[in-house]
Amino acid sequence: MTIHRTVRTALQALRRNPMRALLTTLGIVIGVGAVIAMMEIGNGSSSAIKKSIASMGANTILILPGTAASGGVSFGSGSVMTLTPQDYEAILRECPSVSSAAPMVRARTQVVYGNRNWVPSAIAGTTPSFLEVRDWMDLSEGEVFSDRDVLNANKVCMLGQTLVRELFQGESPVGKEIRIKNVSFRVVGVLGAKGANMMGSDQDDILIAPWTTIKYRISGSTLTMTNQSSSTSETSSTVNTLSKLYPGSQQSLYPVKSEIQAADNPMPVRFTNIDQILTAAATSEEIPEAIEQITATLRERHRIRQDEAEDFTIRDMTEMTKTLSSTTKLMTNLLLCVALISLLVGGVGIMNIMLVSVTERTREIGLRMAVGARARDILRQFLVESVVLCLVGGGAGILLGHGGSQLVRLFLNWPVENSPGAIAAAVLVSAAVGIIFGYYPAWRASRLDPIEALRYE
């Protein structure tokens, strides 16, 4: 028998009892439908979890300046000034695995509005891309300061919810003037509430402004000399006034170098340094690759030879990444177990009905074998019947599962994400179930003795 004739014979056999065929496929329909619905709902939930953990900084990579040492004493990470704004631009330009980056200049001092004051946990000088790195694009009100504000060192800022509550006590801060070390800043926006991080620190207790403004007007440093034995410039404790042309503790335009600096660097290279660079990998899986690219870029820019130690430190959120990976793996394994159970139940139903069919059609099998049908023809026919039942049930299950997930999204407002891979896998699994669970009934039919089968009542 040819394949075409075998398929036609199998379809004719299935059409003899359509109700039985329908009930047989019902197990596969429910199994595949449950798999598709749970995969789409699970993918949506997994994406929501990934987004939630990413908003906490799971994809964040922190780049700090190097460590200075003198007389065998290390001054700790960030004690030597090696990072520049040009480094951050080079990372964005030359590291494909980095989706966004932002330079950081930090300060900690008092913020004053009217007769109220507050010392926020962080005063961050940065660029608008900081909000993209931290997934903080949703603002409570107002707008983000622009790149032109960074270029011109404009006195504008954005406030976190805690700072707004402590200083303004119910008023809208947008457009108001606050003072930081006697420098007036105009509030242009209010950040959305973010809450505490994994360590319990209040992320909303923050003020964000252009890094150039914080660097030159607040921290009191204009230019910095590169020196392996120097430490980071301390925040000036003096009050800036309009009588000083250049803010800061230095009275001259350029800092006067010490004797040690003159001996170590006869021709010092002056540059503007930043405290750190905050970057975000495109995905959590690309964090190791992003770290390698950042390391190669900074070593090349800082002219560090292969046998020399790096003058910067890179830190990633390993704990958050592990949490994300374990959560995603747990959901995947859970869905896989449910899928296996559902398809196993459907496969057992297929085997049961096919065994009943073989028993009922024993005389038919004996007659066909008596007129020349071989054992492989009988085996092929029953296998085709089983696979057709499973494929029809799989197709109906795909429609049922997709429709069910859309109803869940519509009525329960749960996140749902389409899964083309799950649909393709459902078709393949349906065919595999038909072959695996249909093989034994088909093999049993092919092994019947024609004489005994013709005598069967």
PLY file of the C-alpha trace (Angstrom):
ply
format ascii 1.0
element vertex 457
property float x
property float y
property float z
element edge 456
property int vertex1
property int vertex2
end_header
0.00 0.00 0.00
1.22 3.48 -0.85
1.33 6.26 1.74
-1.54 8.08 0.03
-3.74 5.00 0.10
-2.82 4.28 3.71
-3.83 7.80 4.77
-7.10 7.56 2.86
-7.92 4.22 4.46
-7.12 5.60 7.93
-9.37 8.63 7.39
-12.21 6.42 6.20
-11.85 4.32 9.36
-11.99 7.45 11.55
-15.10 8.73 9.78
-17.02 5.59 10.70
-17.28 6.70 14.32
-16.87 10.52 14.51
-18.08 10.77 18.13
-15.39 8.35 19.31
-12.75 10.23 17.32
-13.92 13.53 18.86
-13.81 12.18 22.40
-10.42 10.61 21.71
-8.92 13.92 20.62
-10.48 15.75 23.57
-7.62 14.75 25.87
-5.06 16.11 23.40
-7.14 19.28 22.88
-7.25 19.98 26.60
-3.59 19.06 27.10
-2.22 21.18 24.25
-4.65 24.02 25.07
-3.45 24.05 28.68
0.18 24.06 27.53
-0.32 26.95 25.10
-2.35 29.02 27.59
0.12 28.44 30.40
3.13 29.16 28.17
1.67 32.48 27.00
0.61 33.48 30.51
3.92 32.23 31.89
5.93 34.16 29.30
3.99 37.31 30.13
4.54 36.78 33.86
8.22 36.01 33.31
8.65 39.20 31.27
6.89 41.18 34.00
9.19 39.65 36.64
12.26 40.39 34.52
11.13 43.99 34.05
10.46 44.36 37.76
13.87 42.98 38.75
15.58 44.99 35.99
14.02 48.16 37.43
15.88 47.35 40.65
19.15 47.35 38.73
19.70 43.71 37.78
21.21 44.73 34.41
23.26 47.56 35.89
27.06 47.56 35.66
28.95 50.07 37.82
32.38 51.34 36.79
34.48 52.93 39.55
37.88 54.63 39.44
40.93 52.71 40.52
42.63 52.33 43.88
45.54 54.45 45.10
48.17 53.13 47.51
51.06 54.72 49.39
53.57 53.07 51.68
51.77 49.74 51.46
48.45 51.34 52.49
45.54 51.12 50.05
43.06 54.00 50.08
40.20 51.89 48.67
38.19 51.88 45.48
37.72 55.28 43.87
40.72 56.90 45.55
42.42 57.69 42.24
40.77 59.72 39.49
40.86 57.84 36.21
37.39 58.09 34.66
36.39 60.89 32.30
33.21 61.82 30.41
34.98 60.69 27.24
35.22 57.18 28.71
31.45 57.02 29.04
31.03 58.21 25.45
33.49 55.57 24.24
31.62 52.83 26.10
28.37 53.80 24.41
30.09 53.93 21.03
32.23 50.78 21.18
30.31 48.32 23.40
27.35 46.75 21.55
26.15 44.83 24.62
25.68 48.09 26.56
22.24 49.56 25.91
22.74 52.83 27.82
25.24 54.57 30.07
25.45 57.66 32.26
28.34 59.49 33.98
27.95 60.12 37.70
29.22 62.88 39.99
28.09 62.50 43.60
27.70 65.01 46.41
26.04 65.03 49.81
24.95 68.30 51.31
21.91 70.22 52.50
19.00 71.14 50.21
16.99 74.20 51.29
13.54 75.41 50.29
12.08 78.36 52.17
12.47 77.65 55.88
12.75 73.88 55.39
15.87 71.84 54.67
16.78 68.21 54.07
19.96 66.24 53.40
19.07 63.64 50.74
20.79 60.27 50.61
22.22 61.11 47.21
22.77 64.19 45.07
23.57 62.72 41.68
25.05 64.72 38.86
24.40 62.83 35.64
22.74 62.98 32.21
19.15 62.22 31.10
20.27 58.69 30.18
20.56 57.91 33.91
16.79 57.46 34.00
17.01 54.97 31.14
19.76 53.00 32.88
17.71 52.82 36.09
14.41 52.22 34.24
13.01 55.36 35.82
11.36 56.98 32.80
7.92 57.33 34.44
7.77 60.80 35.99
5.27 61.93 38.60
5.13 65.41 37.05
7.25 67.79 35.03
9.92 66.76 32.55
13.51 65.56 32.30
16.33 68.07 31.94
17.97 67.95 28.52
21.45 67.22 27.17
21.78 70.95 26.45
21.30 71.61 30.17
24.24 69.26 30.77
26.35 70.98 28.13
25.63 74.47 29.51
25.76 73.44 33.19
22.28 74.87 33.73
20.97 75.04 37.29
18.03 72.66 36.93
17.21 69.50 38.86
14.75 66.67 39.43
13.58 65.51 42.85
12.63 62.14 44.29
9.37 61.59 46.14
10.96 61.63 49.61
12.64 64.98 48.97
9.39 66.43 47.64
7.50 65.25 50.72
10.05 66.64 53.19
10.60 70.02 51.54
7.32 70.90 49.86
4.78 69.07 52.07
1.99 68.76 49.52
2.96 71.60 47.17
3.95 71.01 43.58
7.73 71.56 43.32
7.84 72.02 39.54
9.04 75.52 38.73
10.09 76.27 42.32
13.58 77.33 43.33
15.67 75.35 45.84
19.16 76.09 47.15
22.16 73.79 47.34
25.19 75.42 49.00
23.79 78.85 48.19
23.31 77.94 44.51
19.72 78.21 43.25
18.30 75.30 41.25
14.98 75.28 39.40
12.95 72.08 39.79
11.88 70.82 36.35
10.50 67.39 37.23
9.56 64.92 39.94
10.60 61.26 39.68
8.06 58.48 40.04
8.01 56.50 43.28
10.52 53.64 43.31
10.56 52.58 46.96
13.37 50.85 48.79
15.97 48.69 47.10
16.89 45.12 48.11
19.12 46.44 50.91
16.39 48.67 52.35
17.81 52.03 51.18
15.28 54.65 50.11
15.71 55.15 46.36
13.31 58.12 46.35
15.57 60.20 48.62
17.55 61.60 45.69
18.19 64.78 43.74
19.29 64.54 40.11
20.91 67.40 38.21
23.30 67.83 35.24
26.70 66.44 36.19
28.48 69.55 34.95
26.44 71.69 37.33
27.15 69.45 40.33
30.82 69.17 39.38
31.59 72.84 38.81
29.09 74.62 41.06
28.53 72.25 44.01
31.49 69.92 44.54
33.87 72.85 44.08
36.31 71.37 41.53
36.90 72.69 38.05
39.91 70.81 36.73
41.68 67.73 38.02
45.22 66.55 37.47
45.89 62.89 36.76
48.12 61.43 39.45
48.36 57.83 40.62
49.11 58.88 44.22
46.39 61.52 44.58
42.99 60.91 46.05
39.63 62.18 44.89
38.84 65.80 45.52
36.90 66.40 48.69
33.69 68.36 48.66
34.40 71.93 49.65
32.93 72.98 52.97
32.91 76.67 52.05
29.85 78.52 50.85
29.89 79.62 47.22
29.21 83.31 46.78
28.94 85.56 43.77
32.16 87.31 44.79
34.18 84.28 43.69
34.72 83.93 40.00
35.44 80.21 40.24
33.74 78.21 43.01
35.75 75.95 45.24
38.56 76.05 47.70
41.16 76.91 45.04
41.55 80.65 44.49
43.36 80.35 41.16
42.03 79.04 37.91
44.33 76.00 37.94
45.32 74.09 41.12
48.89 74.53 42.25
50.70 71.22 42.10
52.60 69.92 45.09
56.27 68.95 45.12
55.40 65.27 44.79
53.12 66.01 41.84
55.80 68.08 40.18
58.30 65.26 40.58
55.96 62.52 39.39
54.33 64.48 36.59
56.56 67.17 35.11
53.89 67.90 32.49
50.55 67.02 34.10
47.59 66.32 31.87
44.54 68.15 33.12
41.13 66.65 32.55
37.66 66.64 34.04
37.08 63.50 36.07
33.82 61.85 37.09
33.13 59.70 40.14
31.70 56.68 38.33
29.96 55.45 35.19
26.63 53.65 35.40
25.83 51.35 32.47
23.04 48.92 31.63
23.49 45.73 29.65
20.96 45.02 26.91
19.83 41.86 28.74
20.87 40.07 31.90
22.39 37.29 29.76
24.72 39.80 28.07
26.22 41.14 31.32
29.45 39.05 31.10
29.94 40.05 27.46
29.28 43.71 28.31
31.88 43.58 31.10
34.47 42.16 28.69
33.74 44.89 26.12
33.90 47.65 28.74
37.18 46.29 30.11
38.77 46.13 26.66
37.58 49.65 25.77
38.83 51.28 28.98
42.19 49.44 28.90
42.74 50.70 25.39
41.71 54.26 26.25
43.84 54.35 29.40
46.80 52.82 27.56
47.17 49.94 30.00
49.59 47.25 28.88
48.66 43.60 29.05
50.82 42.90 32.10
49.60 45.96 34.03
46.75 46.13 36.52
43.58 47.97 35.60
43.05 51.49 36.96
39.29 50.98 37.27
36.88 48.57 38.95
33.76 47.01 37.42
30.93 45.72 39.57
27.73 44.00 38.50
24.57 43.07 40.40
25.36 39.35 40.65
22.85 38.68 43.41
19.98 40.21 41.42
21.04 38.36 38.29
21.01 35.05 40.17
17.55 35.86 41.53
16.30 36.61 38.03
17.81 33.40 36.59
16.46 31.19 39.37
12.98 32.73 39.11
12.84 32.25 35.35
14.16 28.68 35.61
11.59 27.84 38.28
8.70 29.09 36.12
10.00 27.23 33.08
10.30 23.95 34.98
6.83 24.39 36.46
5.29 24.92 33.02
7.22 21.95 31.64
5.87 19.66 34.36
2.29 20.79 33.74
2.76 20.29 29.99
4.12 16.78 30.44
1.27 15.78 32.75
-1.37 17.17 30.38
0.08 15.50 27.30
0.65 12.25 29.18
-3.06 12.12 30.07
-3.99 12.82 26.45
-1.56 10.17 25.19
-2.98 7.52 27.51
-6.45 8.33 26.16
-5.22 7.87 22.59
-3.66 4.49 23.45
-6.81 3.31 25.22
-9.13 4.18 22.34
-6.77 2.69 19.75
-6.60 -0.60 21.68
-10.39 -0.68 21.74
-10.43 0.04 18.02
-8.03 -2.84 17.34
-10.19 -5.20 19.37
-13.39 -4.13 17.56
-11.79 -4.37 14.12
-10.07 -7.75 14.60
-12.13 -9.47 11.86
-11.45 -6.53 9.49
-7.71 -6.84 10.16
-7.82 -10.60 9.58
-9.74 -10.12 6.31
-7.25 -7.54 5.04
-4.29 -9.73 5.91
-5.98 -12.72 4.26
-6.27 -10.87 0.94
-2.62 -9.77 0.92
-2.07 -6.95 3.37
1.26 -7.24 5.13
1.98 -6.56 8.80
3.71 -3.27 8.04
0.61 -2.06 6.14
-1.55 -2.71 9.21
1.03 -1.05 11.46
1.22 1.99 9.19
-2.58 2.36 9.01
-3.11 2.41 12.77
-0.14 4.72 13.27
-1.59 7.16 10.72
-4.95 7.07 12.51
-3.28 7.85 15.82
-1.14 10.69 14.41
-4.12 12.24 12.60
-6.13 12.24 15.84
-3.28 13.89 17.71
-2.60 16.52 15.03
-6.28 17.47 14.81
-6.42 17.64 18.59
-3.21 19.68 18.66
-4.59 22.22 16.17
-7.79 22.60 18.15
-5.77 22.83 21.37
-3.66 25.67 19.94
-6.78 27.69 19.13
-8.29 26.89 22.54
-5.12 27.79 24.44
-4.54 31.06 22.58
-8.15 32.07 23.03
-8.03 31.20 26.72
-4.91 33.30 27.31
-6.50 36.27 25.56
-9.58 35.94 27.76
-7.33 35.91 30.83
-5.62 39.08 29.61
-8.95 40.74 28.87
-10.83 39.92 32.07
-8.07 39.46 34.66
-5.60 41.98 33.18
-2.71 39.53 33.52
0.37 40.01 31.32
0.29 37.68 28.30
2.99 37.19 25.68
2.57 35.18 22.48
4.84 32.17 22.12
5.36 31.02 18.51
7.91 28.50 19.74
5.31 26.89 22.00
2.88 26.60 19.08
5.49 24.90 16.90
6.46 22.64 19.78
2.79 21.74 20.34
2.46 20.50 16.76
5.63 18.41 17.03
4.67 17.04 20.44
1.19 16.14 19.18
2.68 14.11 16.35
5.18 12.50 18.75
2.40 11.57 21.19
0.44 9.99 18.33
3.42 7.90 17.27
4.54 6.89 20.78
1.15 6.05 22.23
-0.25 4.67 18.99
2.65 2.39 18.24
1.71 -0.39 20.67
-1.91 -0.74 19.46
-0.68 -0.64 15.85
2.04 -3.21 16.56
-0.51 -5.42 18.32
-2.83 -5.21 15.30
0.00 -6.07 12.91
0.91 -9.20 14.93
-2.55 -10.77 14.74
-2.81 -14.20 13.15
-5.12 -13.89 10.10
-6.86 -17.23 10.80
-7.50 -16.38 14.48
-8.59 -12.86 13.54
-11.18 -14.20 11.03
-12.59 -16.52 13.69
-12.88 -13.68 16.22
-16.48 -12.98 17.23
0 1
1 2
2 3
3 4
4 5
5 6
6 7
7 8
8 9
9 10
10 11
11 12
12 13
13 14
14 15
15 16
16 17
17 18
18 19
19 20
20 21
21 22
22 23
23 24
24 25
25 26
26 27
27 28
28 29
29 30
30 31
31 32
32 33
33 34
34 35
35 36
36 37
37 38
38 39
39 40
40 41
41 42
42 43
43 44
44 45
45 46
46 47
47 48
48 49
49 50
50 51
51 52
52 53
53 54
54 55
55 56
56 57
57 58
58 59
59 60
60 61
61 62
62 63
63 64
64 65
65 66
66 67
67 68
68 69
69 70
70 71
71 72
72 73
73 74
74 75
75 76
76 77
77 78
78 79
79 80
80 81
81 82
82 83
83 84
84 85
85 86
86 87
87 88
88 89
89 90
90 91
91 92
92 93
93 94
94 95
95 96
96 97
97 98
98 99
99 100
100 101
101 102
102 103
103 104
104 105
105 106
106 107
107 108
108 109
109 110
110 111
111 112
112 113
113 114
114 115
115 116
116 117
117 118
118 119
119 120
120 121
121 122
122 123
123 124
124 125
125 126
126 127
127 128
128 129
129 130
130 131
131 132
132 133
133 134
134 135
135 136
136 137
137 138
138 139
139 140
140 141
141 142
142 143
143 144
144 145
145 146
146 147
147 148
148 149
149 150
150 151
151 152
152 153
153 154
154 155
155 156
156 157
157 158
158 159
159 160
160 161
161 162
162 163
163 164
164 165
165 166
166 167
167 168
168 169
169 170
170 171
171 172
172 173
173 174
174 175
175 176
176 177
177 178
178 179
179 180
180 181
181 182
182 183
183 184
184 185
185 186
186 187
187 188
188 189
189 190
190 191
191 192
192 193
193 194
194 195
195 196
196 197
197 198
198 199
199 200
200 201
201 202
202 203
203 204
204 205
205 206
206 207
207 208
208 209
209 210
210 211
211 212
212 213
213 214
214 215
215 216
216 217
217 218
218 219
219 220
220 221
221 222
222 223
223 224
224 225
225 226
226 227
227 228
228 229
229 230
230 231
231 232
232 233
233 234
234 235
235 236
236 237
237 238
238 239
239 240
240 241
241 242
242 243
243 244
244 245
245 246
246 247
247 248
248 249
249 250
250 251
251 252
252 253
253 254
254 255
255 256
256 257
257 258
258 259
259 260
260 261
261 262
262 263
263 264
264 265
265 266
266 267
267 268
268 269
269 270
270 271
271 272
272 273
273 274
274 275
275 276
276 277
277 278
278 279
279 280
280 281
281 282
282 283
283 284
284 285
285 286
286 287
287 288
288 289
289 290
290 291
291 292
292 293
293 294
294 295
295 296
296 297
297 298
298 299
299 300
300 301
301 302
302 303
303 304
304 305
305 306
306 307
307 308
308 309
309 310
310 311
311 312
312 313
313 314
314 315
315 316
316 317
317 318
318 319
319 320
320 321
321 322
322 323
323 324
324 325
325 326
326 327
327 328
328 329
329 330
330 331
331 332
332 333
333 334
334 335
335 336
336 337
337 338
338 339
339 340
340 341
341 342
342 343
343 344
344 345
345 346
346 347
347 348
348 349
349 350
350 351
351 352
352 353
353 354
354 355
355 356
356 357
357 358
358 359
359 360
360 361
361 362
362 363
363 364
364 365
365 366
366 367
367 368
368 369
369 370
370 371
371 372
372 373
373 374
374 375
375 376
376 377
377 378
378 379
379 380
380 381
381 382
382 383
383 384
384 385
385 386
386 387
387 388
388 389
389 390
390 391
391 392
392 393
393 394
394 395
395 396
396 397
397 398
398 399
399 400
400 401
401 402
402 403
403 404
404 405
405 406
406 407
407 408
408 409
409 410
410 411
411 412
412 413
413 414
414 415
415 416
416 417
417 418
418 419
419 420
420 421
421 422
422 423
423 424
424 425
425 426
426 427
427 428
428 429
429 430
430 431
431 432
432 433
433 434
434 435
435 436
436 437
437 438
438 439
439 440
440 441
441 442
442 443
443 444
444 445
445 446
446 447
447 448
448 449
449 450
450 451
451 452
452 453
453 454
454 455
455 456
